[in-house]
Amino acid sequence: MIRSELLQALAKENPELRAEDVESALDTFFNEIGQRLADGGRVELRGFGAFSTRHRDSRVGRNPRTGESVEVPEKRVPYFKPGKEMRARLNVT
């Protein structure tokens, strides 16, 4: 699902809201999650999962084209851990 499909689904589920209001709410939702992660925080959505960041140490990598060694700096990367209910929905037999 892409962002525009999500906007359409939300608008269909909430016909009382204008399209601009749905888009504004979705923008706020994503901006708040991004800002919380940028601040080093964690975002938990019950029944869905939790977003957080993980620290990656600096390391020596390789340029795949030339084989040359390249220093890769330390960084934080986004991480998602699905919740118990989400895992159950994905593994229905």
Backbone hydrogen bonds, N-H to C=O, Kabsch-Sander energy under -0.5 kcal/mol:
donor,donor_aa,acceptor,acceptor_aa,energy
6,L,2,I,-2.1
7,L,3,R,-2.5
8,Q,4,S,-2.2
9,A,5,E,-2.3
10,L,6,L,-2.6
11,A,7,L,-2.4
12,K,8,Q,-2.3
13,E,9,A,-2.1
14,N,10,L,-1.4
17,L,14,N,-1.9
22,V,18,R,-2.0
23,E,19,A,-2.4
24,S,20,E,-2.3
25,A,21,D,-2.4
26,L,22,V,-2.3
27,D,23,E,-2.5
28,T,24,S,-2.4
29,F,25,A,-2.3
30,F,26,L,-2.5
31,N,27,D,-2.7
32,E,28,T,-2.6
33,I,29,F,-1.9
34,G,30,F,-2.6
35,Q,31,N,-2.7
36,R,32,E,-2.4
37,L,33,I,-2.3
38,A,34,G,-2.4
39,D,35,Q,-1.8
40,G,37,L,-1.6
41,G,36,R,-2.9
43,V,51,F,-2.6
45,L,49,G,-3.1
46,R,44,E,-0.6
48,F,45,L,-2.6
49,G,45,L,-2.2
50,A,81,K,-2.5
51,F,43,V,-3.2
52,S,79,Y,-2.7
54,R,77,V,-2.7
56,R,75,K,-3.4
59,R,72,V,-2.3
61,G,59,R,-0.6
61,G,70,V,-3.6
63,N,68,E,-2.9
67,G,63,N,-3.2
70,V,61,G,-2.6
72,V,59,R,-3.3
72,V,70,V,-0.6
75,K,56,R,-2.2
77,V,54,R,-2.6
79,Y,52,S,-3.1
81,K,50,A,-2.7
83,G,48,F,-2.3
87,R,83,G,-2.4
88,A,84,K,-2.0
89,R,85,E,-2.1
90,L,86,M,-2.0
91,N,87,R,-1.3
92,V,89,R,-0.8
